[in-house]
């Protein structure tokens, strides 16, 4: 096989491939074996028609498409590998010659991984992030724990207050016209949670059991449903139930209930230590993001649209998997959020583009520095995953290999190695 290529646009190459006549003959033989089992010829059982009779009756040309389908995938892959090309999308194939006794010639036009022109990536200045724990942060964490362990009691009379959990009916309309997703019965809403449209919860505060009230709000200008963004809406609200939280006292008994410690002081000390550890991790992650952003901003790269689309596809699939883990699916999500796939894709596009750009730049830095992933690196990564998933490292290696994801795992290791290099060679300011 012969394969040559030339660049015909920024990230587009054209590959000319010629496959020898001997391989064409072999592919025609394979195509005949596939097709002959499906044809009916009087006087012959299925699959037993002689090659000569088949070709005289149907023509050898009837085998061409199957033979091309047999040859093309391997020939294209070999041409790409032989020329060290990195396609990021499916190729456009133009068959130029295919006939019995001749070589197979085709042209493939494909978008390839773009070249990156690196800027300065060593000695980048990165701000240090504070990792000290304040008394206010400890108090806030304790309050969250109090809220989590609060007891709910039904309020038989009186008005709603911030913090109450209410059960309401609501029916929304814009200019008197109901809109999709604007109606619900016996909906549970915590007042002060800011989980509803801004201004809605504030107007429910003060209502009493059995009350009806028209709540007027304005949807935010950046609301996900474009038909509602910036619009004034009226919700007819009925209050069915009020439940009020009773917070436990912050004392030694509380510490015993929520931890393995006997006193509140011991628990607060442990809480402070864990908060500090979490803040240190968050600070390190923030520094990683900052140094990658700076290295990327200093580089030049033109990203093919196909790469952004592929990354967006991956992000949507990942989002769908996480929804399924929560017992939801995409249809329910679209119904509850008022979105559709095109809106979700548009929301994810900028993050997808940033991910692609960052990965391209990090990959270019890894190549410039001669980084690679050794067997020891891969084994260490599998050992780390083994602890997280509580499964043997070799079992995880088999799973990644069978699923064809071992290369993705190696890529993740290489990216983290490159980020560590950037951070180790940065300046903290």
C-alpha positions in Angstrom: 0.0 0.0 0.0 1.1 3.5 -0.8 -0.1 6.6 1.0 0.9 10.2 0.6 -0.7 13.4 2.1 -0.8 17.1 1.8 -2.2 19.9 3.8 -5.1 21.6 1.9 -6.3 24.0 4.6 -5.5 25.0 8.2 -6.4 21.7 9.9 -7.5 19.7 6.8 -5.3 17.2 5.0 -5.9 15.1 1.9 -4.6 11.6 1.8 -4.0 9.7 -1.5 -4.0 5.9 -0.9 -3.3 3.1 -3.4 -3.9 -0.5 -2.4 -2.3 -3.3 -4.5 -4.3 -5.3 -7.0 -3.5 -8.5 -5.1 -5.3 -7.1 -2.0 -8.2 -6.1 -4.3 -8.5 -9.7 -5.5 -8.5 -11.0 -2.0 -11.2 -8.6 -1.0 -13.3 -9.6 -4.1 -13.0 -13.2 -2.9 -14.2 -12.3 0.5 -17.1 -10.3 -1.0 -18.1 -13.2 -3.2 -18.2 -15.6 -0.1 -20.4 -13.1 1.7 -22.8 -12.4 -1.2 -23.1 -15.9 -2.7 -24.9 -17.2 0.4 -27.7 -14.8 -0.2 -28.4 -15.2 -3.9 -30.8 -17.6 -5.6 -29.7 -19.2 -8.9 -31.9 -22.0 -10.5 -30.1 -25.3 -10.3 -27.8 -24.4 -7.4 -28.2 -24.4 -3.7 -27.6 -21.2 -1.8 -23.9 -20.6 -1.3 -23.0 -23.2 -3.9 -23.1 -21.1 -7.1 -19.7 -21.3 -8.9 -17.8 -17.9 -9.1 -17.8 -17.9 -12.9 -21.6 -18.4 -13.2 -22.2 -15.8 -10.5 -20.1 -13.2 -12.4 -21.7 -14.0 -15.7 -25.2 -13.6 -14.3 -24.7 -10.7 -11.9 -21.4 -9.1 -13.1 -18.2 -8.8 -11.1 -19.2 -5.2 -10.4 -21.9 -6.4 -8.0 -19.1 -7.4 -5.7 -17.3 -4.0 -5.8 -19.1 -2.2 -2.9 -18.7 -5.1 -0.5 -15.0 -5.4 -1.4 -14.5 -1.7 -0.9 -16.2 -1.9 2.5 -13.8 -4.7 3.4 -10.6 -2.9 2.2 -11.4 0.7 3.1 -11.3 0.8 6.9 -8.0 -1.0 7.3 -6.4 0.9 4.4 -7.5 4.2 5.8 -6.3 3.4 9.3 -2.9 2.1 7.9 -2.5 5.3 5.9 -3.2 7.5 8.9 -0.8 5.6 11.1 1.9 5.4 8.5 1.9 9.2 8.1 1.5 9.9 11.9 -1.7 11.8 11.3 -4.2 12.4 14.1 -7.8 12.7 12.7 -10.4 14.3 14.9 -13.4 13.6 12.7 -14.7 11.1 10.2 -13.1 11.4 6.8 -14.7 12.3 3.5 -13.9 9.4 1.1 -13.7 9.7 -2.7 -13.1 6.4 -4.5 -11.0 7.2 -7.6 -10.4 3.6 -9.0 -11.7 0.2 -8.2 -11.9 -2.7 -10.6 -10.9 -6.4 -10.9 -7.2 -6.7 -11.8 -6.5 -3.1 -10.9 -5.2 -1.3 -7.7 -7.7 0.4 -5.5 -7.2 4.2 -5.3 -9.1 6.5 -3.0 -8.7 10.0 -1.6 -9.5 10.8 2.0 -10.1 14.4 3.2 -10.0 14.7 7.0 -9.7 17.2 9.8 -6.6 16.6 11.9 -5.5 17.6 15.4 -4.4 21.3 15.1 -0.8 22.5 15.6 -0.2 24.5 18.8 2.2 27.4 18.9 3.3 27.6 22.5 4.0 30.8 24.4 5.7 31.1 27.8 4.7 28.3 30.1 7.5 28.2 32.6 7.8 30.7 35.5 4.2 31.7 35.3 3.0 33.8 38.2 0.1 32.2 40.2 -1.6 33.7 43.2 -1.5 31.8 46.5 -4.9 30.9 47.8 -5.6 31.2 51.5 -6.1 27.9 53.3 -6.6 29.1 56.8 -9.9 28.2 58.6 -11.8 30.9 60.3 -14.2 30.7 63.3 -16.9 31.9 61.0 -16.3 28.9 58.6 -16.4 26.5 61.6 -19.7 28.1 62.8 -21.2 27.8 59.3 -20.3 24.1 59.1 -21.8 23.5 62.5 -25.0 25.3 61.4 -25.2 23.1 58.2 -24.9 20.1 60.5 -27.7 21.5 62.7 -29.9 22.0 59.7 -29.2 18.4 58.6 -30.2 17.0 62.0 -33.1 19.3 62.6 -36.5 17.9 63.5 -39.5 19.0 61.5 -42.8 19.8 63.3 -46.1 20.6 61.7 -47.3 24.2 62.3 -51.0 24.2 62.9 -51.5 27.9 63.0 -49.7 31.1 62.4 -47.8 32.6 59.4 -44.9 31.1 57.4 -41.3 32.2 58.2 -38.0 32.0 56.4 -36.6 28.5 56.9 -40.1 26.9 56.9 -40.8 24.1 54.5 -44.1 24.7 52.8 -46.4 22.6 50.7 -48.1 24.7 48.0 -50.0 24.6 44.8 -49.0 27.1 42.1 -50.2 27.9 38.7 -48.2 30.4 36.7 -49.0 32.5 33.7 -47.5 35.3 31.6 -49.9 37.9 30.2 -52.7 35.6 31.3 -51.4 32.6 29.3 -50.2 29.5 31.2 -46.7 28.2 30.3 -45.0 24.8 30.4 -43.6 23.8 33.8 -45.5 26.7 35.5 -48.0 24.5 37.4 -47.6 22.0 40.3 -49.7 20.6 43.1 -48.4 20.0 46.7 -45.0 21.2 45.8 -42.5 21.2 48.7 -40.6 24.5 49.0 -38.2 25.7 51.7 -38.5 29.4 52.2 -35.2 31.2 52.0 -33.5 28.4 50.0 -33.5 30.6 46.9 -34.4 27.6 44.8 -37.3 29.3 43.1 -37.6 32.4 40.9 -36.1 35.4 42.7 -38.8 37.1 44.7 -41.2 34.2 44.8 -40.2 32.8 48.3 -40.2 36.2 49.9 -43.9 36.7 49.0 -44.9 33.3 50.4 -43.4 34.4 53.8 -46.3 35.5 55.9 -49.0 33.3 54.3 -51.2 31.3 56.6 -52.7 27.8 56.1 -55.4 27.7 53.5 -54.4 31.1 52.1 -54.6 32.0 48.4 -52.3 34.6 47.0 -51.1 35.9 43.6 -47.3 36.1 43.6 -45.9 38.4 41.0 -42.3 37.9 39.9 -40.0 38.7 36.9 -38.0 35.9 35.3 -34.2 36.8 35.1 -32.9 38.1 31.8 -30.6 35.0 31.5 -33.3 32.5 32.4 -32.8 29.2 30.6 -36.2 29.2 28.8 -35.8 32.0 26.3 -39.6 32.5 26.0 -39.8 33.4 29.7 -36.5 35.4 30.1 -37.2 38.9 31.4 -41.0 38.3 31.4 -43.3 39.3 34.3 -45.3 36.3 35.6 -48.2 35.8 38.1 -48.4 32.6 40.1 -51.7 31.7 41.9 -50.5 30.1 45.1 -52.3 28.1 47.7 -50.7 27.1 51.0 -51.5 23.6 52.3 -48.9 22.8 55.0 -46.2 24.5 57.1 -43.4 22.5 58.6 -40.8 24.2 60.9 -37.4 23.1 61.8 -36.2 22.7 65.4 -32.5 22.9 65.5 -30.5 20.7 68.1 -28.4 22.5 70.7 -24.7 22.8 70.0 -23.4 20.9 73.0 -21.5 17.7 73.9 -24.6 15.6 73.2 -24.8 17.0 69.7 -21.1 16.1 69.2 -21.8 12.5 70.3 -24.7 12.2 68.0 -22.9 13.4 64.8 -19.4 12.1 65.4 -17.2 9.7 67.3 -16.1 12.4 69.8 -17.4 12.9 73.3 -17.2 16.7 73.5 -18.1 19.6 71.2 -14.5 21.0 71.6 -13.0 17.8 70.4 -15.4 17.7 67.4 -14.7 21.4 66.5 -11.0 20.7 66.5 -11.4 17.7 64.2 -13.8 19.8 62.0 -11.2 22.5 61.8 -8.6 20.0 60.7 -10.8 18.6 58.0 -11.8 22.0 56.8 -8.2 23.0 56.5 -7.3 19.9 54.6 -10.3 20.5 52.2 -9.3 24.2 51.7 -5.7 23.2 51.0 -6.9 20.8 48.3 -9.2 23.5 46.9 -6.4 26.0 46.9 -4.1 23.6 45.0 -6.8 22.9 42.5 -7.3 26.7 42.1 -3.6 27.1 41.4 -3.7 24.3 38.9 -6.6 25.9 37.0 -4.8 29.3 37.1 -1.5 28.0 35.8 -3.2 26.0 33.0 -5.3 29.1 32.0 -2.2 31.2 31.8 -0.2 28.7 29.7 -3.3 28.3 27.4 -3.7 32.1 27.1 -0.1 32.4 26.0 -0.5 29.8 23.2 -2.0 30.0 19.8 -4.2 27.3 18.4 -7.2 27.2 16.0 -9.7 24.6 17.2 -11.7 22.7 14.6 -15.4 22.8 15.2 -15.5 19.0 15.1 -13.4 18.8 18.3 -15.8 21.1 20.1 -18.8 19.0 19.0 -17.1 15.8 20.1 -16.3 17.2 23.5 -19.8 18.5 23.9 -21.1 15.1 23.0 -18.9 13.6 25.7 -20.0 16.2 28.3 -23.7 15.5 27.6 -23.2 11.8 27.9 -21.4 12.3 31.2 -24.2 14.5 32.4 -26.7 11.9 31.4 -24.8 9.2 33.3 -24.8 11.3 36.4 -28.5 11.9 36.1 -29.1 8.2 35.9 -27.1 7.7 39.1 -29.7 10.0 40.7 -32.6 8.1 39.3 -33.4 10.6 36.6 -33.1 10.7 32.8 -32.6 13.4 30.2 -36.4 13.6 29.3 -37.2 14.3 33.0 -34.4 16.8 33.2 -35.6 18.7 30.1 -39.1 18.7 31.6 -38.1 20.1 35.0 -35.6 22.6 33.6 -37.6 23.8 30.7 -34.6 23.2 28.4 -34.0 21.0 25.4 -30.9 19.5 23.9 -30.0 22.4 21.8 -30.1 24.8 24.8 -28.0 22.4 26.9 -25.4 22.0 24.1 -25.2 25.8 23.8 -24.7 26.1 27.5 -21.9 23.5 27.5 -20.2 24.8 24.3 -17.9 27.4 26.0 -16.7 24.8 28.6 -16.2 22.2 25.9 -14.1 24.7 23.8 -12.0 25.5 26.9 -11.4 21.9 27.7 -10.3 21.1 24.1 -8.0 24.2 24.1 -6.5 23.3 27.5 -5.9 19.7 26.5 -4.3 20.7 23.2 -1.9 23.1 24.9 -1.0 20.6 27.7 -0.4 17.9 25.1 1.9 20.3 23.2 3.8 21.1 26.4 4.2 17.4 27.2 5.6 16.8 23.7 8.0 19.8 24.0 9.2 18.5 27.4 9.5 14.9 26.2 7.0 13.6 28.8 5.6 10.1 28.5 3.6 7.7 30.7 5.7 4.8 31.9 4.4 1.4 33.0 5.2 2.5 36.6 3.1 5.6 36.1 0.2 3.5 34.8 0.5 1.0 37.6 0.5 3.8 40.2 -2.6 5.3 38.7 -4.4 1.9 38.8 -3.4 1.4 42.4 -4.9 4.8 43.3 -8.1 3.9 41.4 -8.1 0.5 43.2 -8.4 2.2 46.5 -11.3 4.5 45.3 -13.3 1.6 43.7 -12.2 -1.1 46.2 -11.3 -3.4 43.4 -7.9 -5.0 42.5 -5.7 -2.9 40.3 -5.2 -5.7 37.8 -8.9 -6.2 37.5 -9.3 -2.5 36.7 -6.5 -2.8 34.1 -8.4 -5.7 32.4 -11.6 -3.6 32.4 -9.9 -0.6 30.9 -8.2 -2.7 28.3 -11.4 -4.6 27.3 -13.3 -1.4 27.0 -10.6 0.2 24.9 -10.1 3.0 27.5 -6.5 2.3 28.6 -5.2 5.0 26.2 -7.6 7.5 27.8 -6.3 6.6 31.2 -2.7 7.1 30.0 -3.8 10.5 28.5 -5.2 11.5 31.9 -2.0 10.6 33.7 0.1 12.5 31.1 -2.1 15.6 31.5 -1.8 15.6 35.3 2.0 15.1 35.0 2.2 18.1 32.7 0.0 20.2 35.1 2.3 19.3 38.0 5.3 20.4 35.9 3.7 23.8 35.2 2.9 24.2 38.9 6.4 23.1 40.0 7.9 25.7 37.6 5.5 28.5 38.5 6.0 31.5 40.8 3.7 32.0 43.8 2.7 35.7 44.2 
